[in-house]
């Protein structure tokens, strides 16, 4: 029983800490966060091209749908 109480206290403490990190942004702060460099994938087209090239050249990508003979084409 004390283990369940301790787990509840820890979960509550973690929730309070995580929820307290949320704060409203001012309009001038939103502009900074909207920059392309702040994106999870700042260059999505370049990443797609790199994945395609790697898959084509390796010709051994197990989970990917791309395959090729090493020339860079589908």
C-alpha positions in Angstrom: 0.0 0.0 0.0 2.8 2.5 0.7 4.2 1.8 -2.7 1.0 2.9 -4.4 0.8 6.0 -2.3 4.4 6.9 -3.2 3.8 6.3 -6.9 0.7 8.6 -6.8 2.8 11.3 -5.1 5.6 11.0 -7.6 3.2 11.0 -10.6 1.4 14.1 -9.2 4.7 15.9 -8.7 5.9 15.1 -12.2 2.6 16.3 -13.6 2.8 19.6 -11.7 6.3 20.2 -12.9 5.4 19.5 -16.5 2.3 21.6 -16.6 4.0 24.5 -14.9 6.4 24.8 -17.9 3.5 25.9 -20.2 3.3 29.7 -20.5 1.5 32.0 -22.9 3.6 33.7 -25.5 3.6 37.3 -26.5 3.1 38.2 -30.2 6.7 39.2 -30.7 7.9 35.9 -29.2 5.8 33.9 -31.6 7.8 35.3 -34.5 11.0 33.9 -33.1 9.5 30.4 -32.7 8.0 30.4 -36.2 11.4 30.6 -37.9 12.2 27.6 -40.2 15.3 26.9 -38.1 13.0 26.1 -35.1 11.2 23.3 -37.0 11.8 19.6 -36.2 12.8 19.1 -39.8 14.2 22.4 -41.0 14.9 21.1 -44.5 12.3 18.4 -45.3 13.0 18.3 -49.1 16.7 17.9 -48.6 16.0 15.1 -46.0 13.8 13.3 -48.5 16.5 13.5 -51.2 19.1 12.3 -48.8 17.0 9.3 -47.8 16.3 8.5 -51.5 20.0 8.7 -52.4 21.0 6.6 -49.5 18.4 3.9 -50.2 19.3 3.9 -53.9 23.0 3.6 -53.4 22.9 1.0 -50.6 20.2 -1.1 -52.4 19.8 -2.9 -49.1 17.3 -0.8 -47.2 15.2 -3.4 -45.4 12.3 -1.3 -44.1 12.2 1.3 -46.8 10.2 1.1 -50.0 13.0 2.4 -52.2 15.2 0.1 -54.0 17.6 0.6 -56.9 20.7 -0.5 -58.6 23.1 2.1 -57.3 22.4 4.7 -60.0 20.2 7.0 -57.9 17.0 6.2 -59.7 13.9 4.3 -58.7 
